[in-house]
Amino acid sequence: MPQNGIRSTLDGRPEDRRTPEPHPQDPPGEPRSATPVPAAAGEPLDGPDPDSGGPLDALGVDPDDLPDGLVIADEQHRVICFNAAAARITALRAADVIGLPVEQALPLEDLEGRRWWQLTDPYAGLTIRVGQPERNLLLPGGREVLVVARFVRTHPGGPVRRLVVTLRGTEARRRTERSHAELIATVAHELRSPLTSVKGFTATLLAKWERFTEDQKKVMLETVDADANRVTRLIAELLDISRIDTGRLEVRRQPVDIAAAVQRHLDAHVAAGQPADRFHLRVAGPLPALWADPDKVDQILGNLLENAVRHGEGTVTIEVAAAPGTEGDRTTEGTAVTVSDEGPGIPEESMSRVFTRFWRGSKRGGTGLGLYIVKGIVEAHGGAIAVGRAPGGGAEFRFILPVGAPAFLA
């Protein structure tokens, strides 16, 4: 042990193990001492060896408070800390593990069935190593866990004084991987249909141009144009999802007349064949000045109105009104837009999933990405969106965008 009562903690910083100075409120001859933090089932992190403590003691942190599994072994390979998260992940009792050799307590194997402790050999391996990066390993029974190891040495190149292992379940990573796989499958499916159509019509026109009338050629080219637009929209959705997931969605704020924007979308639906009396627009003015990204606002309105027309029934009602809100301890202004229909609505048990990827409700069709993108755009503006049941029984979507000029104009 180093002289003068100074030793190294788990992170290599010196820790003073000298007798604490008496506190003014302590009785004479009874210096105040730090309370050890239990590792598991009442076992102190220091264990039976008074020289086996760590910085968790000094910080007053209980290992059971850590979100990841924590396993610590001393220089004799013996487990001295096995927290509650490690017990939950491994399905082992801390009392049964404390004191066992770490190789016996955690008989980890790699995905090829090889013993991990024999491969990594933390105590007798290369002395220049400081740990093992995260990797997938298997517990007995085949349960997969993410494992990271740190080799704490008395000095660079010295023997391993502590082996610190963290464990983490793979459920969250598996969900992310499944989400990515679903996205790829959805994109492949959505791209295949329009591209097949484009390829078929263009190949036919090139091979047999003279055999078709002008009207037939026009119908084919219009179909190719519509399918090309569909592919373009899908690619734009994928780019939006990427930017939303990485927090890189840019908002270019400009003055926006939200009531006029809604009217443009309604006119487009009427021009596409929807009856004019199916839509009812109510504007409760005056509205506060709204600064937002006009393209993104059009994207929000387009998705919500298309959703109401395609999946709803009866009259589609759009309400635009000022909406006061709060931000911290001050009142802020916003513009609220509510889109509701008179269809069957969204089941109560499905409302929590409406804004997730690939949610399509009871009717199939589309990519199931539109509402996920809408939520991302609204939140990028600093707003909020919610779904509920309309007075007429259908679905009701309400989003609020905060108003006010950007900071550089204030």
FITOR-241905 format. One record per residue (C-alpha): residue in one letter; x, y, z. Coordinates in nm, 3 decimals. Example, Ala and Ser with C-alpha at 12.3 -4.5 7.8 and 13.67 -1.06 7.14 Angstrom:
<sites>
SITE,A,1.230,-0.450,0.780
SITE,S,1.367,-0.106,0.714
</sites>
This chain:
<sites>
SITE,M,0.000,0.000,0.000
SITE,P,0.129,0.352,-0.071
SITE,Q,0.272,0.543,0.222
SITE,N,0.106,0.816,0.430
SITE,G,-0.230,0.645,0.413
SITE,I,-0.295,0.754,0.052
SITE,R,-0.430,0.494,-0.192
SITE,S,-0.592,0.492,-0.539
SITE,T,-0.965,0.474,-0.594
SITE,L,-1.138,0.293,-0.883
SITE,D,-1.085,0.585,-1.117
SITE,G,-0.715,0.618,-1.030
SITE,R,-0.748,0.930,-0.813
SITE,P,-0.574,0.926,-0.473
SITE,E,-0.797,0.877,-0.172
SITE,D,-0.697,0.974,0.179
SITE,R,-0.737,0.681,0.420
SITE,R,-0.587,0.860,0.719
SITE,T,-0.791,0.893,1.036
SITE,P,-1.046,1.174,0.988
SITE,E,-1.002,1.489,1.190
SITE,P,-1.249,1.520,1.481
SITE,H,-1.556,1.727,1.407
SITE,P,-1.643,2.006,1.653
SITE,Q,-1.970,1.829,1.735
SITE,D,-1.815,1.486,1.787
SITE,P,-1.752,1.362,2.141
SITE,P,-1.385,1.381,2.243
SITE,G,-1.179,1.096,2.103
SITE,E,-1.454,0.985,1.858
SITE,P,-1.376,1.120,1.509
SITE,R,-1.654,1.120,1.250
SITE,S,-1.615,0.853,0.979
SITE,A,-1.775,0.806,0.641
SITE,T,-2.065,0.562,0.625
SITE,P,-1.990,0.279,0.382
SITE,V,-2.232,0.234,0.093
SITE,P,-2.371,-0.120,0.069
SITE,A,-2.301,-0.304,-0.252
SITE,A,-2.584,-0.552,-0.229
SITE,A,-2.782,-0.731,0.040
SITE,G,-2.606,-0.536,0.312
SITE,E,-2.255,-0.610,0.185
SITE,P,-2.038,-0.294,0.200
SITE,L,-1.872,-0.190,-0.123
SITE,D,-1.538,-0.209,0.057
SITE,G,-1.596,-0.576,0.146
SITE,P,-1.396,-0.735,0.423
SITE,D,-1.079,-0.564,0.305
SITE,P,-1.059,-0.203,0.430
SITE,D,-0.842,-0.118,0.130
SITE,S,-1.105,-0.211,-0.127
SITE,G,-1.325,0.099,-0.131
SITE,G,-1.410,0.321,-0.425
SITE,P,-1.532,0.666,-0.522
SITE,L,-1.896,0.559,-0.480
SITE,D,-1.837,0.584,-0.104
SITE,A,-1.711,0.940,-0.125
SITE,L,-1.997,1.046,-0.353
SITE,G,-2.260,0.887,-0.133
SITE,V,-2.400,0.685,-0.425
SITE,D,-2.560,0.348,-0.365
SITE,P,-2.468,0.101,-0.642
SITE,D,-2.831,-0.006,-0.646
SITE,D,-2.921,0.344,-0.769
SITE,L,-2.726,0.290,-1.092
SITE,P,-2.943,0.215,-1.398
SITE,D,-2.698,-0.041,-1.542
SITE,G,-2.576,-0.362,-1.388
SITE,L,-2.250,-0.313,-1.196
SITE,V,-2.016,-0.598,-1.103
SITE,I,-1.680,-0.530,-0.935
SITE,A,-1.414,-0.789,-0.865
SITE,D,-1.100,-0.735,-0.658
SITE,E,-0.740,-0.833,-0.734
SITE,Q,-0.818,-1.189,-0.616
SITE,H,-1.090,-1.223,-0.886
SITE,R,-1.357,-1.221,-0.613
SITE,V,-1.685,-1.035,-0.665
SITE,I,-1.718,-0.754,-0.408
SITE,C,-2.008,-0.560,-0.565
SITE,F,-2.318,-0.691,-0.743
SITE,N,-2.591,-0.427,-0.763
SITE,A,-2.967,-0.463,-0.803
SITE,A,-2.962,-0.399,-1.179
SITE,A,-2.705,-0.676,-1.226
SITE,A,-2.924,-0.911,-1.021
SITE,R,-3.225,-0.823,-1.238
SITE,I,-3.039,-0.868,-1.566
SITE,T,-2.870,-1.196,-1.472
SITE,A,-3.155,-1.339,-1.258
SITE,L,-2.899,-1.410,-0.983
SITE,R,-2.918,-1.323,-0.615
SITE,A,-2.650,-1.085,-0.495
SITE,A,-2.600,-1.288,-0.177
SITE,D,-2.518,-1.595,-0.387
SITE,V,-2.264,-1.409,-0.601
SITE,I,-2.065,-1.194,-0.356
SITE,G,-1.733,-1.363,-0.283
SITE,L,-1.735,-1.595,-0.586
SITE,P,-1.467,-1.575,-0.857
SITE,V,-1.600,-1.346,-1.126
SITE,E,-1.552,-1.617,-1.390
SITE,Q,-1.784,-1.841,-1.192
SITE,A,-2.034,-1.570,-1.101
SITE,L,-2.066,-1.453,-1.464
SITE,P,-1.989,-1.744,-1.700
SITE,L,-2.017,-1.526,-2.010
SITE,E,-1.976,-1.660,-2.362
SITE,D,-1.947,-1.485,-2.695
SITE,L,-2.195,-1.543,-2.976
SITE,E,-1.979,-1.831,-3.105
SITE,G,-1.994,-2.017,-2.774
SITE,R,-1.641,-1.936,-2.656
SITE,R,-1.571,-1.855,-2.291
SITE,W,-1.529,-1.480,-2.272
SITE,W,-1.311,-1.472,-1.960
SITE,Q,-1.060,-1.705,-2.125
SITE,L,-1.050,-1.482,-2.432
SITE,T,-1.021,-1.148,-2.256
SITE,D,-0.807,-1.269,-1.960
SITE,P,-0.816,-0.936,-1.770
SITE,Y,-0.582,-1.036,-1.486
SITE,A,-0.309,-1.222,-1.676
SITE,G,-0.338,-1.064,-2.022
SITE,L,-0.150,-0.773,-2.171
SITE,T,-0.070,-0.515,-1.906
SITE,I,-0.128,-0.224,-2.145
SITE,R,-0.499,-0.293,-2.172
SITE,V,-0.742,-0.076,-1.978
SITE,G,-1.068,-0.254,-2.066
SITE,Q,-1.297,-0.411,-2.320
SITE,P,-1.537,-0.212,-2.542
SITE,E,-1.908,-0.290,-2.548
SITE,R,-2.001,-0.620,-2.705
SITE,N,-2.287,-0.868,-2.708
SITE,L,-2.232,-1.170,-2.483
SITE,L,-2.449,-1.457,-2.365
SITE,L,-2.546,-1.553,-2.012
SITE,P,-2.626,-1.914,-1.921
SITE,G,-2.953,-2.000,-2.089
SITE,G,-2.870,-1.794,-2.397
SITE,R,-2.986,-1.453,-2.273
SITE,E,-2.799,-1.176,-2.455
SITE,V,-2.648,-0.880,-2.268
SITE,L,-2.427,-0.584,-2.353
SITE,V,-2.103,-0.595,-2.154
SITE,V,-1.833,-0.332,-2.100
SITE,A,-1.526,-0.398,-1.883
SITE,R,-1.272,-0.164,-1.724
SITE,F,-0.938,-0.287,-1.589
SITE,V,-0.829,-0.062,-1.302
SITE,R,-0.456,-0.091,-1.237
SITE,T,-0.243,0.036,-0.950
SITE,H,-0.030,0.217,-1.209
SITE,P,0.005,0.202,-1.590
SITE,G,0.131,-0.144,-1.680
SITE,G,0.074,-0.271,-1.327
SITE,P,-0.146,-0.558,-1.211
SITE,V,-0.525,-0.530,-1.222
SITE,R,-0.651,-0.407,-0.885
SITE,R,-1.016,-0.386,-0.980
SITE,L,-1.225,-0.536,-1.256
SITE,V,-1.534,-0.324,-1.320
SITE,V,-1.802,-0.474,-1.545
SITE,T,-2.125,-0.307,-1.652
SITE,L,-2.421,-0.502,-1.787
SITE,R,-2.710,-0.375,-1.995
SITE,G,-3.008,-0.548,-2.151
SITE,T,-3.046,-0.559,-2.528
SITE,E,-3.420,-0.489,-2.544
SITE,A,-3.386,-0.121,-2.637
SITE,R,-3.129,-0.196,-2.906
SITE,R,-3.345,-0.475,-3.044
SITE,R,-3.642,-0.240,-3.067
SITE,T,-3.430,0.011,-3.257
SITE,E,-3.305,-0.260,-3.492
SITE,R,-3.660,-0.383,-3.553
SITE,S,-3.772,-0.026,-3.622
SITE,H,-3.494,0.017,-3.878
SITE,A,-3.579,-0.318,-4.038
SITE,E,-3.947,-0.219,-4.060
SITE,L,-3.850,0.112,-4.218
SITE,I,-3.638,-0.062,-4.482
SITE,A,-3.915,-0.313,-4.556
SITE,T,-4.175,-0.036,-4.582
SITE,V,-3.959,0.173,-4.813
SITE,A,-3.881,-0.128,-5.034
SITE,H,-4.251,-0.210,-5.061
SITE,E,-4.361,0.148,-5.129
SITE,L,-4.090,0.205,-5.391
SITE,R,-4.144,-0.122,-5.575
SITE,S,-4.499,-0.046,-5.692
SITE,P,-4.444,0.297,-5.853
SITE,L,-4.105,0.203,-5.996
SITE,T,-4.255,-0.110,-6.153
SITE,S,-4.524,0.108,-6.310
SITE,V,-4.270,0.364,-6.436
SITE,K,-4.048,0.093,-6.581
SITE,G,-4.339,-0.088,-6.747
SITE,F,-4.493,0.218,-6.914
SITE,T,-4.164,0.367,-7.030
SITE,A,-4.048,0.033,-7.173
SITE,T,-4.380,-0.011,-7.352
SITE,L,-4.375,0.338,-7.498
SITE,L,-4.017,0.305,-7.619
SITE,A,-4.084,-0.032,-7.783
SITE,K,-4.424,0.040,-7.937
SITE,W,-4.455,0.418,-7.963
SITE,E,-4.616,0.416,-8.307
SITE,R,-4.891,0.170,-8.207
SITE,F,-5.052,0.401,-7.950
SITE,T,-5.282,0.693,-8.005
SITE,E,-5.204,1.036,-7.864
SITE,D,-5.463,0.990,-7.591
SITE,Q,-5.314,0.655,-7.488
SITE,K,-4.965,0.804,-7.476
SITE,K,-5.094,1.090,-7.262
SITE,V,-5.256,0.853,-7.010
SITE,M,-4.936,0.650,-6.982
SITE,L,-4.718,0.957,-6.934
SITE,E,-4.957,1.100,-6.674
SITE,T,-4.935,0.772,-6.483
SITE,V,-4.554,0.781,-6.500
SITE,D,-4.559,1.141,-6.375
SITE,A,-4.791,1.054,-6.083
SITE,D,-4.575,0.755,-5.982
SITE,A,-4.260,0.967,-6.004
SITE,N,-4.424,1.220,-5.771
SITE,R,-4.509,0.937,-5.531
SITE,V,-4.144,0.826,-5.524
SITE,T,-4.035,1.186,-5.465
SITE,R,-4.274,1.223,-5.170
SITE,L,-4.149,0.899,-5.016
SITE,I,-3.787,1.009,-5.044
SITE,A,-3.880,1.344,-4.886
SITE,E,-4.047,1.157,-4.597
SITE,L,-3.734,0.949,-4.542
SITE,L,-3.519,1.261,-4.533
SITE,D,-3.756,1.421,-4.282
SITE,I,-3.745,1.112,-4.059
SITE,S,-3.366,1.114,-4.067
SITE,R,-3.355,1.481,-3.969
SITE,I,-3.615,1.438,-3.696
SITE,D,-3.437,1.138,-3.544
SITE,T,-3.103,1.320,-3.541
SITE,G,-3.243,1.657,-3.429
SITE,R,-3.133,1.828,-3.752
SITE,L,-3.474,1.935,-3.887
SITE,E,-3.431,2.296,-3.994
SITE,V,-3.711,2.550,-3.952
SITE,R,-3.692,2.862,-4.169
SITE,R,-3.936,3.101,-4.005
SITE,Q,-4.134,3.350,-4.212
SITE,P,-4.469,3.525,-4.163
SITE,V,-4.743,3.269,-4.231
SITE,D,-5.113,3.333,-4.288
SITE,I,-5.238,3.007,-4.142
SITE,A,-5.603,3.064,-4.239
SITE,A,-5.505,3.124,-4.603
SITE,A,-5.285,2.814,-4.597
SITE,V,-5.576,2.600,-4.477
SITE,Q,-5.802,2.746,-4.748
SITE,R,-5.547,2.657,-5.019
SITE,H,-5.548,2.295,-4.907
SITE,L,-5.927,2.282,-4.902
SITE,D,-5.942,2.427,-5.254
SITE,A,-5.695,2.161,-5.370
SITE,H,-5.912,1.882,-5.226
SITE,V,-6.221,2.026,-5.395
SITE,A,-6.034,2.053,-5.725
SITE,A,-5.934,1.686,-5.686
SITE,G,-6.299,1.581,-5.670
SITE,Q,-6.409,1.619,-5.309
SITE,P,-6.746,1.796,-5.261
SITE,A,-6.707,2.151,-5.134
SITE,D,-6.971,2.100,-4.863
SITE,R,-6.763,1.828,-4.703
SITE,F,-6.530,2.091,-4.553
SITE,H,-6.616,2.354,-4.295
SITE,L,-6.355,2.617,-4.202
SITE,R,-6.401,2.831,-3.891
SITE,V,-6.154,3.110,-3.814
SITE,A,-6.188,3.279,-3.477
SITE,G,-6.004,3.604,-3.537
SITE,P,-5.813,3.810,-3.495
SITE,L,-5.514,3.577,-3.505
SITE,P,-5.170,3.668,-3.368
SITE,A,-4.883,3.704,-3.613
SITE,L,-4.739,3.359,-3.680
SITE,W,-4.375,3.308,-3.777
SITE,A,-4.318,2.954,-3.901
SITE,D,-4.173,2.757,-4.191
SITE,P,-4.443,2.783,-4.461
SITE,D,-4.335,2.460,-4.634
SITE,K,-4.344,2.271,-4.306
SITE,V,-4.685,2.418,-4.218
SITE,D,-4.816,2.301,-4.557
SITE,Q,-4.676,1.956,-4.480
SITE,I,-4.859,1.947,-4.145
SITE,L,-5.190,2.061,-4.295
SITE,G,-5.156,1.830,-4.594
SITE,N,-5.104,1.521,-4.376
SITE,L,-5.384,1.602,-4.131
SITE,L,-5.640,1.688,-4.399
SITE,E,-5.551,1.387,-4.613
SITE,N,-5.583,1.169,-4.303
SITE,A,-5.930,1.313,-4.230
SITE,V,-6.049,1.275,-4.590
SITE,R,-5.911,0.926,-4.640
SITE,H,-5.992,0.766,-4.303
SITE,G,-6.273,0.985,-4.171
SITE,E,-6.633,1.031,-4.276
SITE,G,-6.887,1.311,-4.293
SITE,T,-6.790,1.675,-4.261
SITE,V,-6.426,1.765,-4.201
SITE,T,-6.412,2.068,-3.971
SITE,I,-6.105,2.288,-3.945
SITE,E,-6.090,2.546,-3.667
SITE,V,-5.820,2.814,-3.645
SITE,A,-5.797,3.026,-3.332
SITE,A,-5.557,3.202,-3.099
SITE,A,-5.443,2.988,-2.809
SITE,P,-5.280,3.128,-2.495
SITE,G,-5.018,2.908,-2.336
SITE,T,-4.753,2.906,-2.067
SITE,E,-4.380,2.874,-2.089
SITE,G,-4.228,2.841,-1.746
SITE,D,-4.375,3.122,-1.537
SITE,R,-4.480,3.346,-1.823
SITE,T,-4.774,3.346,-2.064
SITE,T,-4.709,3.289,-2.433
SITE,E,-4.931,3.315,-2.740
SITE,G,-4.995,3.047,-2.997
SITE,T,-5.207,2.963,-3.297
SITE,A,-5.417,2.648,-3.261
SITE,V,-5.549,2.446,-3.556
SITE,T,-5.800,2.166,-3.498
SITE,V,-5.891,1.913,-3.769
SITE,S,-6.184,1.682,-3.690
SITE,D,-6.414,1.447,-3.879
SITE,E,-6.731,1.247,-3.817
SITE,G,-6.594,0.899,-3.881
SITE,P,-6.550,0.609,-3.640
SITE,G,-6.256,0.782,-3.471
SITE,I,-5.948,0.624,-3.320
SITE,P,-5.985,0.353,-3.055
SITE,E,-5.884,0.467,-2.708
SITE,E,-5.618,0.197,-2.680
SITE,S,-5.453,0.314,-3.004
SITE,M,-5.427,0.686,-2.926
SITE,S,-5.089,0.648,-2.757
SITE,R,-4.947,0.498,-3.079
SITE,V,-5.091,0.742,-3.332
SITE,F,-4.771,0.945,-3.367
SITE,T,-4.535,0.647,-3.383
SITE,R,-4.382,0.511,-3.699
SITE,F,-4.590,0.283,-3.922
SITE,W,-4.919,0.341,-3.740
SITE,R,-5.198,0.304,-3.997
SITE,G,-5.509,0.254,-3.785
SITE,S,-5.777,0.010,-3.894
SITE,K,-5.737,0.088,-4.266
SITE,R,-5.424,-0.012,-4.449
SITE,G,-5.254,0.203,-4.706
SITE,G,-4.978,0.461,-4.703
SITE,T,-4.645,0.436,-4.527
SITE,G,-4.770,0.506,-4.177
SITE,L,-4.505,0.778,-4.143
SITE,G,-4.714,1.091,-4.198
SITE,L,-4.828,1.155,-3.840
SITE,Y,-4.482,1.073,-3.704
SITE,I,-4.340,1.343,-3.931
SITE,V,-4.617,1.588,-3.837
SITE,K,-4.534,1.551,-3.468
SITE,G,-4.164,1.603,-3.540
SITE,I,-4.231,1.921,-3.740
SITE,V,-4.465,2.069,-3.478
SITE,E,-4.216,2.002,-3.200
SITE,A,-3.932,2.148,-3.410
SITE,H,-4.133,2.473,-3.409
SITE,G,-4.160,2.452,-3.030
SITE,G,-4.528,2.354,-3.048
SITE,A,-4.736,2.057,-2.940
SITE,I,-4.987,1.822,-3.101
SITE,A,-5.251,1.595,-2.950
SITE,V,-5.517,1.352,-3.068
SITE,G,-5.860,1.295,-2.919
SITE,R,-6.224,1.228,-3.000
SITE,A,-6.423,1.492,-3.187
SITE,P,-6.768,1.606,-3.072
SITE,G,-6.915,1.422,-3.373
SITE,G,-6.744,1.097,-3.271
SITE,G,-6.456,1.103,-3.518
SITE,A,-6.087,1.174,-3.475
SITE,E,-5.967,1.518,-3.369
SITE,F,-5.612,1.643,-3.415
SITE,R,-5.513,1.971,-3.254
SITE,F,-5.173,2.135,-3.288
SITE,I,-5.047,2.465,-3.147
SITE,L,-4.761,2.666,-3.292
SITE,P,-4.608,2.940,-3.078
SITE,V,-4.622,3.286,-3.233
SITE,G,-4.390,3.582,-3.227
SITE,A,-4.102,3.710,-3.434
SITE,P,-3.769,3.526,-3.428
SITE,A,-3.506,3.641,-3.181
SITE,F,-3.301,3.825,-3.445
SITE,L,-3.600,4.051,-3.519
SITE,A,-3.696,4.113,-3.159
</sites>
